[in-house]
């Protein structure tokens, strides 16, 4: 007859890995349940940068998508880990948006502060150039395209680290933050579209 299971039979480092896996699964579960939009993400490295491309087909109209995409002061309400997001300066279609928060890395939380110089091209495109401690350049673009009864949202970002070997955790935090923000943004647009269907 097999001996009763005992956690003492598992090496300490293996127990730590199991604990980390359980914690990460518990952390990820609520966000996975809350997802509405099916998001596709591609991350690839070039010689000196990380390129992030993402897209999603969302059940919402283009007007709703534009309203949510450009409501930067509300991002902290629906993007996990984002403590604050605010417009600090606006000059026509040019804005400065400052965000701060924490990006999860395994059981750690990596704090970040990032400033975006945003150019809006209503009603379908937003370009931005960002500055942060660990990156030399961070250029990104959102494009909305009406598609059937919905709207396709596409994201392209180019993240160039400040140094080749330093700040790798910070770079990873920024990259994960971008992916998490895109998923949350797509979900919020779809939810907003559903709310409009009920009220409008």
Secondary structure, 3 states (H helix, E strand, C coil): CCCCCCHHHCCHHHHHHHHHHHHHHHHHHHHHHHCCCCEEEEEEECCCCEEEEEEEEECCCHHHHHHHHCCHHHHHHHCCCEEEEEEEEEECCEEEEEEEEEEEECCEEEEEEEEEEEEEECCCEEEEEEEECCEEEEEEEEEEEEECCEEEEEEEEEEEECCCCCCHHHHHHHHHHHHHHHHHHHHHHHHHHHHHHHHC
